[in-house]
Structures are given as C-alpha cells and as structure tokens.
Amino acid sequence: MLEMKKKERLAVKINQFDGDSITFDQVKTFLDTHKDSAEVKAYYKSNVLTADNVKTFLETSEAKKVLQPKLDAHFTKSLETWKTNNLDSLIEEEVKKRNPDETPEQKRIRELEEKLQSQEKESKLSKLKETALKHATKQGLDSAFASKYIERFIGDDETATTTLLDELKTDLDGLVNTQVDARFKENGRHIEHGSGNANVGSIDIGKLAADASIRN
C-alpha cells in the first residue's frame, strides 16, 4: 500500500500562545499572521490536497470505514430508483413473452370454450340434482327436507352422490331411533326398532339435520 507523503510540522512554541491550551482560533490567527514565513508556506504546501494524496487516503482502512456506509446507502437508493422506473415494465414484458396477447380469433375461441364448459357443468349439476332427489325420496327422506338440502349432498358423479345420500339416511335413522328410545324410556316402555310401532310423536327432521351437522 502506498504511504502518504510526510507532512511538514510547524515549529510552534507553546509560549507563543496564552493559557494552558491552544484553540483553533489561536492556530488560525497564528497561520494568518505568519502566512509569509517559510515555515507556514512549507506547511501549507505539504498539506494541500492532491489526486495522489486523496487516492492514497481512500485505500486506507480508516477511509473505507467512513466511505463504505455512504456507498452502500447510495447503491440502495439507486437500486430502489431503478426498480421504480424499470421493474414493472420488465415484469410486464416477461409476462407477455410467456403469455402472448390473444388475437381476436383466439379470444373468440377461448370464450366459446369457456361458455361450453359452463353449460356442460350446469347440465351435469342439474342431472345429478334430479338423480339425488329421486334417490332421497326412494330412501324415505322427507321431500321438503330433500329439496332444501339436496345440493349439499351432490358429489362429482352419480355414484358419489348416492353414496352421500345413503350415509345421510343411515345417520338420520340413527338419530330418529335415539329420539324414539328416549321418548319410550320416559314412559317406562321399550320399543324394538323396525317393528312399525304406531304413534311415537312427530319427529323434527330439521332438528335432526342440525344434529347431523347439516347447516342452512
């Protein structure tokens, strides 16, 4: 590493100044007063800033400690400015490369395909709903209850739909039997399930559905 040029030191005597310490103003006054002396001229000449002096100083660790944070801050600010001015446009350009703009014909075809897919989906849902209602009625589920909740038990296809309805019927039968048992036990009687015993009171299907975790 280059060494900085040795600076001249003034041969200043302490007794030239008043007091125990030397202030900046005293030094400045001294230099101004003795500016024509050979010593002061030599001091100024040795301490003047030159390109070589600055370059040598910038290579020292002391200079890097001072300058690096400022350089980092400047780089960060420049990067943020570049992002603000260029990043969005670059992203948009890349998106267009990966997904070129549609021609009018391509757009028309895409919209037609989406419309057909939507119609097919609606038609499939309508058929599954019709199948589900028939199956629910066949299983003995109340028609009003089935109409209200049927869409919640429609699967991806007919098989999945009927399976869901069968599971619902099983759960509801279990709830009905539990309520019937509870009512007869209150009166000290017992009933065999499936025996067709007569009046057990009205069963609230809506409440049973709620008990089965079915929500409106």
PAKOLGU-808483 format. One record per residue (C-alpha): residue in one letter; residue number from 1; x, y, z. Coordinates in nm, 2 decimals, always signed. Example, Ala and Ser with C-alpha at 12.3 -4.5 7.8 and 13.67 -1.06 7.14 Angstrom:
<pts>
<res=A	n=1	c1=+1.23	c2=-0.45	c3=+0.78>
<res=S	n=2	c1=+1.37	c2=-0.11	c3=+0.71>
</pts>
This chain:
<pts>
<res=M	n=1	c1=+0.00	c2=+0.00	c3=+0.00>
<res=L	n=2	c1=+0.12	c2=+0.35	c3=-0.08>
<res=E	n=3	c1=+0.24	c2=+0.56	c3=+0.21>
<res=M	n=4	c1=+0.11	c2=+0.92	c3=+0.24>
<res=K	n=5	c1=+0.36	c2=+1.19	c3=+0.19>
<res=K	n=6	c1=+0.51	c2=+1.31	c3=+0.52>
<res=K	n=7	c1=+0.35	c2=+1.64	c3=+0.62>
<res=E	n=8	c1=+0.55	c2=+1.93	c3=+0.74>
<res=R	n=9	c1=+0.51	c2=+2.02	c3=+1.11>
<res=L	n=10	c1=+0.53	c2=+2.38	c3=+1.22>
<res=A	n=11	c1=+0.79	c2=+2.47	c3=+1.48>
<res=V	n=12	c1=+0.54	c2=+2.63	c3=+1.71>
<res=K	n=13	c1=+0.64	c2=+2.71	c3=+2.07>
<res=I	n=14	c1=+0.38	c2=+2.69	c3=+2.34>
<res=N	n=15	c1=+0.49	c2=+3.02	c3=+2.49>
<res=Q	n=16	c1=+0.37	c2=+3.19	c3=+2.17>
<res=F	n=17	c1=+0.01	c2=+3.14	c3=+2.30>
<res=D	n=18	c1=-0.16	c2=+3.25	c3=+2.61>
<res=G	n=19	c1=-0.31	c2=+3.00	c3=+2.85>
<res=D	n=20	c1=-0.26	c2=+2.63	c3=+2.91>
<res=S	n=21	c1=-0.43	c2=+2.51	c3=+2.58>
<res=I	n=22	c1=-0.43	c2=+2.61	c3=+2.22>
<res=T	n=23	c1=-0.76	c2=+2.68	c3=+2.05>
<res=F	n=24	c1=-0.85	c2=+2.66	c3=+1.68>
<res=D	n=25	c1=-0.89	c2=+3.03	c3=+1.66>
<res=Q	n=26	c1=-0.54	c2=+3.08	c3=+1.80>
<res=V	n=27	c1=-0.39	c2=+2.85	c3=+1.55>
<res=K	n=28	c1=-0.58	c2=+3.02	c3=+1.26>
<res=T	n=29	c1=-0.46	c2=+3.36	c3=+1.38>
<res=F	n=30	c1=-0.11	c2=+3.24	c3=+1.40>
<res=L	n=31	c1=-0.12	c2=+3.10	c3=+1.05>
<res=D	n=32	c1=-0.27	c2=+3.41	c3=+0.91>
<res=T	n=33	c1=-0.02	c2=+3.63	c3=+1.09>
<res=H	n=34	c1=+0.28	c2=+3.42	c3=+0.97>
<res=K	n=35	c1=+0.15	c2=+3.33	c3=+0.63>
<res=D	n=36	c1=+0.45	c2=+3.47	c3=+0.45>
<res=S	n=37	c1=+0.70	c2=+3.28	c3=+0.66>
<res=A	n=38	c1=+0.89	c2=+2.99	c3=+0.51>
<res=E	n=39	c1=+0.77	c2=+2.75	c3=+0.77>
<res=V	n=40	c1=+0.40	c2=+2.83	c3=+0.72>
<res=K	n=41	c1=+0.44	c2=+2.82	c3=+0.34>
<res=A	n=42	c1=+0.60	c2=+2.48	c3=+0.37>
<res=Y	n=43	c1=+0.32	c2=+2.36	c3=+0.60>
<res=Y	n=44	c1=+0.05	c2=+2.47	c3=+0.35>
<res=K	n=45	c1=+0.24	c2=+2.31	c3=+0.06>
<res=S	n=46	c1=+0.27	c2=+1.97	c3=+0.23>
<res=N	n=47	c1=-0.09	c2=+1.96	c3=+0.34>
<res=V	n=48	c1=-0.26	c2=+2.07	c3=+0.02>
<res=L	n=49	c1=-0.50	c2=+1.80	c3=-0.13>
<res=T	n=50	c1=-0.38	c2=+1.64	c3=-0.45>
<res=A	n=51	c1=-0.52	c2=+1.35	c3=-0.65>
<res=D	n=52	c1=-0.24	c2=+1.13	c3=-0.53>
<res=N	n=53	c1=-0.30	c2=+1.22	c3=-0.16>
<res=V	n=54	c1=-0.67	c2=+1.15	c3=-0.19>
<res=K	n=55	c1=-0.61	c2=+0.82	c3=-0.37>
<res=T	n=56	c1=-0.37	c2=+0.71	c3=-0.11>
<res=F	n=57	c1=-0.61	c2=+0.80	c3=+0.17>
<res=L	n=58	c1=-0.90	c2=+0.62	c3=+0.01>
<res=E	n=59	c1=-0.70	c2=+0.30	c3=+0.01>
<res=T	n=60	c1=-0.66	c2=+0.31	c3=+0.39>
<res=S	n=61	c1=-0.89	c2=+0.12	c3=+0.63>
<res=E	n=62	c1=-0.99	c2=+0.44	c3=+0.80>
<res=A	n=63	c1=-1.12	c2=+0.58	c3=+0.48>
<res=K	n=64	c1=-1.32	c2=+0.27	c3=+0.39>
<res=K	n=65	c1=-1.49	c2=+0.27	c3=+0.74>
<res=V	n=66	c1=-1.61	c2=+0.62	c3=+0.66>
<res=L	n=67	c1=-1.70	c2=+0.58	c3=+0.29>
<res=Q	n=68	c1=-1.84	c2=+0.23	c3=+0.28>
<res=P	n=69	c1=-2.17	c2=+0.31	c3=+0.46>
<res=K	n=70	c1=-2.22	c2=+0.61	c3=+0.23>
<res=L	n=71	c1=-2.15	c2=+0.40	c3=-0.08>
<res=D	n=72	c1=-2.39	c2=+0.13	c3=+0.04>
<res=A	n=73	c1=-2.67	c2=+0.38	c3=+0.11>
<res=H	n=74	c1=-2.61	c2=+0.54	c3=-0.24>
<res=F	n=75	c1=-2.63	c2=+0.19	c3=-0.40>
<res=T	n=76	c1=-2.95	c2=+0.10	c3=-0.22>
<res=K	n=77	c1=-3.11	c2=+0.43	c3=-0.32>
<res=S	n=78	c1=-3.00	c2=+0.38	c3=-0.68>
<res=L	n=79	c1=-3.14	c2=+0.03	c3=-0.68>
<res=E	n=80	c1=-3.48	c2=+0.13	c3=-0.55>
<res=T	n=81	c1=-3.50	c2=+0.41	c3=-0.80>
<res=W	n=82	c1=-3.42	c2=+0.16	c3=-1.08>
<res=K	n=83	c1=-3.68	c2=-0.08	c3=-0.96>
<res=T	n=84	c1=-3.94	c2=+0.20	c3=-0.95>
<res=N	n=85	c1=-3.86	c2=+0.31	c3=-1.31>
<res=N	n=86	c1=-3.79	c2=-0.02	c3=-1.47>
<res=L	n=87	c1=-3.90	c2=-0.33	c3=-1.28>
<res=D	n=88	c1=-4.28	c2=-0.31	c3=-1.36>
<res=S	n=89	c1=-4.21	c2=-0.28	c3=-1.73>
<res=L	n=90	c1=-3.97	c2=-0.57	c3=-1.73>
<res=I	n=91	c1=-4.22	c2=-0.79	c3=-1.55>
<res=E	n=92	c1=-4.49	c2=-0.69	c3=-1.79>
<res=E	n=93	c1=-4.26	c2=-0.77	c3=-2.08>
<res=E	n=94	c1=-4.18	c2=-1.11	c3=-1.94>
<res=V	n=95	c1=-4.54	c2=-1.19	c3=-1.88>
<res=K	n=96	c1=-4.62	c2=-1.10	c3=-2.24>
<res=K	n=97	c1=-4.34	c2=-1.33	c3=-2.36>
<res=R	n=98	c1=-4.48	c2=-1.62	c3=-2.17>
<res=N	n=99	c1=-4.84	c2=-1.54	c3=-2.25>
<res=P	n=100	c1=-4.86	c2=-1.36	c3=-2.58>
<res=D	n=101	c1=-5.16	c2=-1.13	c3=-2.64>
<res=E	n=102	c1=-5.46	c2=-1.31	c3=-2.79>
<res=T	n=103	c1=-5.57	c2=-1.24	c3=-3.14>
<res=P	n=104	c1=-5.94	c2=-1.17	c3=-3.18>
<res=E	n=105	c1=-5.99	c2=-1.52	c3=-3.32>
<res=Q	n=106	c1=-5.81	c2=-1.68	c3=-3.02>
<res=K	n=107	c1=-6.02	c2=-1.47	c3=-2.78>
<res=R	n=108	c1=-6.34	c2=-1.58	c3=-2.95>
<res=I	n=109	c1=-6.25	c2=-1.95	c3=-2.94>
<res=R	n=110	c1=-6.14	c2=-1.92	c3=-2.57>
<res=E	n=111	c1=-6.47	c2=-1.75	c3=-2.47>
<res=L	n=112	c1=-6.67	c2=-2.01	c3=-2.67>
<res=E	n=113	c1=-6.49	c2=-2.30	c3=-2.50>
<res=E	n=114	c1=-6.55	c2=-2.14	c3=-2.15>
<res=K	n=115	c1=-6.92	c2=-2.09	c3=-2.24>
<res=L	n=116	c1=-6.95	c2=-2.46	c3=-2.34>
<res=Q	n=117	c1=-6.77	c2=-2.57	c3=-2.03>
<res=S	n=118	c1=-7.01	c2=-2.37	c3=-1.81>
<res=Q	n=119	c1=-7.31	c2=-2.51	c3=-1.99>
<res=E	n=120	c1=-7.18	c2=-2.86	c3=-1.95>
<res=K	n=121	c1=-7.12	c2=-2.80	c3=-1.58>
<res=E	n=122	c1=-7.47	c2=-2.67	c3=-1.53>
<res=S	n=123	c1=-7.63	c2=-2.95	c3=-1.72>
<res=K	n=124	c1=-7.43	c2=-3.21	c3=-1.52>
<res=L	n=125	c1=-7.53	c2=-3.04	c3=-1.20>
<res=S	n=126	c1=-7.90	c2=-3.04	c3=-1.30>
<res=K	n=127	c1=-7.90	c2=-3.41	c3=-1.38>
<res=L	n=128	c1=-7.72	c2=-3.50	c3=-1.06>
<res=K	n=129	c1=-7.97	c2=-3.30	c3=-0.86>
<res=E	n=130	c1=-8.26	c2=-3.48	c3=-1.03>
<res=T	n=131	c1=-8.10	c2=-3.82	c3=-0.96>
<res=A	n=132	c1=-8.03	c2=-3.72	c3=-0.60>
<res=L	n=133	c1=-8.39	c2=-3.61	c3=-0.54>
<res=K	n=134	c1=-8.52	c2=-3.94	c3=-0.67>
<res=H	n=135	c1=-8.28	c2=-4.14	c3=-0.47>
<res=A	n=136	c1=-8.35	c2=-3.94	c3=-0.15>
<res=T	n=137	c1=-8.73	c2=-3.99	c3=-0.20>
<res=K	n=138	c1=-8.67	c2=-4.36	c3=-0.26>
<res=Q	n=139	c1=-8.48	c2=-4.38	c3=+0.07>
<res=G	n=140	c1=-8.78	c2=-4.23	c3=+0.25>
<res=L	n=141	c1=-8.64	c2=-3.89	c3=+0.32>
<res=D	n=142	c1=-8.89	c2=-3.61	c3=+0.35>
<res=S	n=143	c1=-8.93	c2=-3.44	c3=+0.01>
<res=A	n=144	c1=-8.93	c2=-3.09	c3=+0.16>
<res=F	n=145	c1=-8.61	c2=-3.17	c3=+0.35>
<res=A	n=146	c1=-8.45	c2=-3.33	c3=+0.05>
<res=S	n=147	c1=-8.53	c2=-3.03	c3=-0.18>
<res=K	n=148	c1=-8.38	c2=-2.79	c3=+0.07>
<res=Y	n=149	c1=-8.06	c2=-2.97	c3=+0.14>
<res=I	n=150	c1=-8.00	c2=-3.19	c3=-0.16>
<res=E	n=151	c1=-7.74	c2=-2.97	c3=-0.33>
<res=R	n=152	c1=-7.51	c2=-3.02	c3=-0.02>
<res=F	n=153	c1=-7.50	c2=-3.40	c3=-0.10>
<res=I	n=154	c1=-7.42	c2=-3.38	c3=-0.47>
<res=G	n=155	c1=-7.09	c2=-3.55	c3=-0.54>
<res=D	n=156	c1=-6.87	c2=-3.55	c3=-0.85>
<res=D	n=157	c1=-7.08	c2=-3.81	c3=-1.02>
<res=E	n=158	c1=-7.39	c2=-4.02	c3=-0.96>
<res=T	n=159	c1=-7.22	c2=-4.29	c3=-0.76>
<res=A	n=160	c1=-7.06	c2=-4.04	c3=-0.52>
<res=T	n=161	c1=-7.40	c2=-3.86	c3=-0.48>
<res=T	n=162	c1=-7.60	c2=-4.17	c3=-0.40>
<res=T	n=163	c1=-7.33	c2=-4.28	c3=-0.15>
<res=L	n=164	c1=-7.35	c2=-3.95	c3=+0.03>
<res=L	n=165	c1=-7.73	c2=-3.98	c3=+0.05>
<res=D	n=166	c1=-7.71	c2=-4.33	c3=+0.18>
<res=E	n=167	c1=-7.48	c2=-4.21	c3=+0.46>
<res=L	n=168	c1=-7.72	c2=-3.93	c3=+0.54>
<res=K	n=169	c1=-8.01	c2=-4.17	c3=+0.56>
<res=T	n=170	c1=-7.81	c2=-4.40	c3=+0.79>
<res=D	n=171	c1=-7.72	c2=-4.11	c3=+1.02>
<res=L	n=172	c1=-8.08	c2=-3.98	c3=+1.03>
<res=D	n=173	c1=-8.22	c2=-4.32	c3=+1.11>
<res=G	n=174	c1=-7.98	c2=-4.34	c3=+1.40>
<res=L	n=175	c1=-8.09	c2=-4.01	c3=+1.53>
<res=V	n=176	c1=-8.46	c2=-4.10	c3=+1.49>
<res=N	n=177	c1=-8.41	c2=-4.43	c3=+1.68>
<res=T	n=178	c1=-8.23	c2=-4.24	c3=+1.96>
<res=Q	n=179	c1=-8.52	c2=-4.00	c3=+2.00>
<res=V	n=180	c1=-8.78	c2=-4.27	c3=+1.98>
<res=D	n=181	c1=-8.59	c2=-4.47	c3=+2.25>
<res=A	n=182	c1=-8.57	c2=-4.16	c3=+2.47>
<res=R	n=183	c1=-8.95	c2=-4.09	c3=+2.45>
<res=F	n=184	c1=-9.04	c2=-4.45	c3=+2.54>
<res=K	n=185	c1=-8.80	c2=-4.47	c3=+2.82>
<res=E	n=186	c1=-8.95	c2=-4.16	c3=+2.97>
<res=N	n=187	c1=-9.28	c2=-4.36	c3=+3.00>
<res=G	n=188	c1=-9.11	c2=-4.68	c3=+3.11>
<res=R	n=189	c1=-9.16	c2=-4.86	c3=+2.79>
<res=H	n=190	c1=-8.92	c2=-5.01	c3=+2.53>
<res=I	n=191	c1=-8.96	c2=-5.04	c3=+2.15>
<res=E	n=192	c1=-8.80	c2=-5.27	c3=+1.91>
<res=H	n=193	c1=-8.67	c2=-5.07	c3=+1.61>
<res=G	n=194	c1=-8.83	c2=-5.16	c3=+1.28>
<res=S	n=195	c1=-9.14	c2=-5.31	c3=+1.45>
<res=G	n=196	c1=-9.37	c2=-5.05	c3=+1.30>
<res=N	n=197	c1=-9.50	c2=-4.94	c3=+1.64>
<res=A	n=198	c1=-9.75	c2=-4.67	c3=+1.60>
<res=N	n=199	c1=-9.76	c2=-4.32	c3=+1.74>
<res=V	n=200	c1=-9.42	c2=-4.20	c3=+1.86>
<res=G	n=201	c1=-9.49	c2=-3.83	c3=+1.81>
<res=S	n=202	c1=-9.37	c2=-3.61	c3=+1.53>
<res=I	n=203	c1=-9.00	c2=-3.61	c3=+1.45>
<res=D	n=204	c1=-8.84	c2=-3.28	c3=+1.37>
<res=I	n=205	c1=-8.63	c2=-3.36	c3=+1.06>
<res=G	n=206	c1=-8.49	c2=-3.01	c3=+1.05>
<res=K	n=207	c1=-8.36	c2=-3.05	c3=+1.41>
<res=L	n=208	c1=-8.22	c2=-3.39	c3=+1.32>
<res=A	n=209	c1=-8.04	c2=-3.25	c3=+1.03>
<res=A	n=210	c1=-7.89	c2=-2.99	c3=+1.25>
<res=D	n=211	c1=-7.78	c2=-3.26	c3=+1.49>
<res=A	n=212	c1=-7.61	c2=-3.43	c3=+1.20>
<res=S	n=213	c1=-7.41	c2=-3.12	c3=+1.14>
<res=I	n=214	c1=-7.61	c2=-3.00	c3=+0.84>
<res=R	n=215	c1=-7.62	c2=-2.62	c3=+0.81>
<res=N	n=216	c1=-7.86	c2=-2.39	c3=+0.63>
</pts>
